[in-house]
Amino acid sequence: MWILVGGALLAGVVFVNMAVLQLNLRLDRATQLRTKLRIENAQLQSQLSSAVASPKIQKLAQTQDGLVPAPTPTYIELGP
């Protein structure tokens, strides 16, 4: 009888340890995903601030200094 009770208790301990291990693995995956998303978010914020800053700089250059954007270059083919 005591052997069965001890075996049941040991099986319960093993079951709980396995459940905790699975939860830790899920937590680790979630942490890695969160880190990846934070890095991606920072990159996107950087791209956004660069995209927003460029038109502002162009507008300041036009209004304060009278500068205008350069025309697009044209190319002439010289033949063979």
TORRO-836195 format. One record per residue (C-alpha): chain; residue in three letters; x, y, z. Coordinates in Angstrom, 1 decimal, always signed. Example, Ala and Ser with C-alpha at 12.3 -4.5 7.8 and 13.67 -1.06 7.14 Angstrom:
BEGIN
('A' 'ALA' (+12.3 -4.5 +7.8));
('A' 'SER' (+13.7 -1.1 +7.1));
//
This chain:
BEGIN
('A' 'MET' (+0.0 +0.0 +0.0));
('A' 'TRP' (+2.7 +2.5 +0.9));
('A' 'ILE' (+4.6 +1.6 -2.2));
('A' 'LEU' (+1.5 +2.6 -4.3));
('A' 'VAL' (+1.1 +5.8 -2.4));
('A' 'GLY' (+4.8 +6.7 -2.9));
('A' 'GLY' (+4.6 +5.8 -6.6));
('A' 'ALA' (+1.6 +8.0 -7.0));
('A' 'LEU' (+3.3 +10.9 -5.3));
('A' 'LEU' (+6.4 +10.4 -7.4));
('A' 'ALA' (+4.3 +10.3 -10.6));
('A' 'GLY' (+2.6 +13.5 -9.5));
('A' 'VAL' (+6.0 +15.2 -8.9));
('A' 'VAL' (+7.2 +14.1 -12.4));
('A' 'PHE' (+3.9 +15.4 -13.9));
('A' 'VAL' (+4.2 +18.8 -12.3));
('A' 'ASN' (+7.9 +19.1 -13.3));
('A' 'MET' (+7.0 +18.3 -16.9));
('A' 'ALA' (+4.2 +20.9 -16.9));
('A' 'VAL' (+6.6 +23.5 -15.5));
('A' 'LEU' (+9.2 +22.6 -18.1));
('A' 'GLN' (+6.6 +23.1 -20.9));
('A' 'LEU' (+5.6 +26.4 -19.5));
('A' 'ASN' (+9.2 +27.6 -19.3));
('A' 'LEU' (+9.7 +26.6 -22.9));
('A' 'ARG' (+6.6 +28.6 -24.0));
('A' 'LEU' (+7.8 +31.5 -21.9));
('A' 'ASP' (+11.2 +31.4 -23.5));
('A' 'ARG' (+9.7 +31.4 -27.0));
('A' 'ALA' (+7.4 +34.3 -26.1));
('A' 'THR' (+10.4 +36.2 -24.8));
('A' 'GLN' (+12.4 +35.6 -27.9));
('A' 'LEU' (+9.4 +36.7 -30.1));
('A' 'ARG' (+9.0 +39.9 -27.9));
('A' 'THR' (+12.7 +40.7 -28.4));
('A' 'LYS' (+12.5 +40.2 -32.1));
('A' 'LEU' (+9.3 +42.4 -32.3));
('A' 'ARG' (+11.0 +45.1 -30.3));
('A' 'ILE' (+14.0 +45.2 -32.6));
('A' 'GLU' (+11.7 +45.2 -35.7));
('A' 'ASN' (+9.7 +48.0 -34.1));
('A' 'ALA' (+12.8 +50.1 -33.4));
('A' 'GLN' (+13.9 +49.6 -37.0));
('A' 'LEU' (+10.5 +50.7 -38.4));
('A' 'GLN' (+10.5 +53.7 -36.1));
('A' 'SER' (+13.9 +54.7 -37.4));
('A' 'GLN' (+12.7 +54.3 -41.0));
('A' 'LEU' (+9.6 +56.4 -40.2));
('A' 'SER' (+11.6 +59.2 -38.6));
('A' 'SER' (+14.0 +59.3 -41.5));
('A' 'ALA' (+11.1 +59.4 -44.0));
('A' 'VAL' (+9.4 +62.2 -42.0));
('A' 'ALA' (+12.6 +64.2 -41.6));
('A' 'SER' (+13.5 +64.4 -45.3));
('A' 'PRO' (+10.5 +66.4 -46.4));
('A' 'LYS' (+10.9 +68.7 -43.4));
('A' 'ILE' (+14.5 +69.4 -44.3));
('A' 'GLN' (+13.6 +70.0 -48.0));
('A' 'LYS' (+10.8 +72.4 -47.0));
('A' 'LEU' (+13.2 +74.3 -44.7));
('A' 'ALA' (+15.8 +74.5 -47.4));
('A' 'GLN' (+13.2 +75.9 -49.9));
('A' 'THR' (+11.7 +78.4 -47.5));
('A' 'GLN' (+14.8 +79.7 -45.7));
('A' 'ASP' (+17.5 +79.4 -48.3));
('A' 'GLY' (+15.5 +79.4 -51.5));
('A' 'LEU' (+16.9 +76.1 -52.6));
('A' 'VAL' (+15.1 +73.9 -55.0));
('A' 'PRO' (+15.5 +70.2 -55.8));
('A' 'ALA' (+17.8 +69.4 -58.6));
('A' 'PRO' (+16.1 +68.3 -61.8));
('A' 'THR' (+16.3 +64.7 -62.7));
('A' 'PRO' (+19.3 +64.0 -64.9));
('A' 'THR' (+18.9 +63.3 -68.6));
('A' 'TYR' (+21.3 +61.0 -70.4));
('A' 'ILE' (+22.4 +61.3 -74.0));
('A' 'GLU' (+23.3 +58.2 -76.0));
('A' 'LEU' (+26.6 +58.7 -77.9));
('A' 'GLY' (+26.2 +55.7 -80.2));
('A' 'PRO' (+28.6 +52.9 -80.8));
//
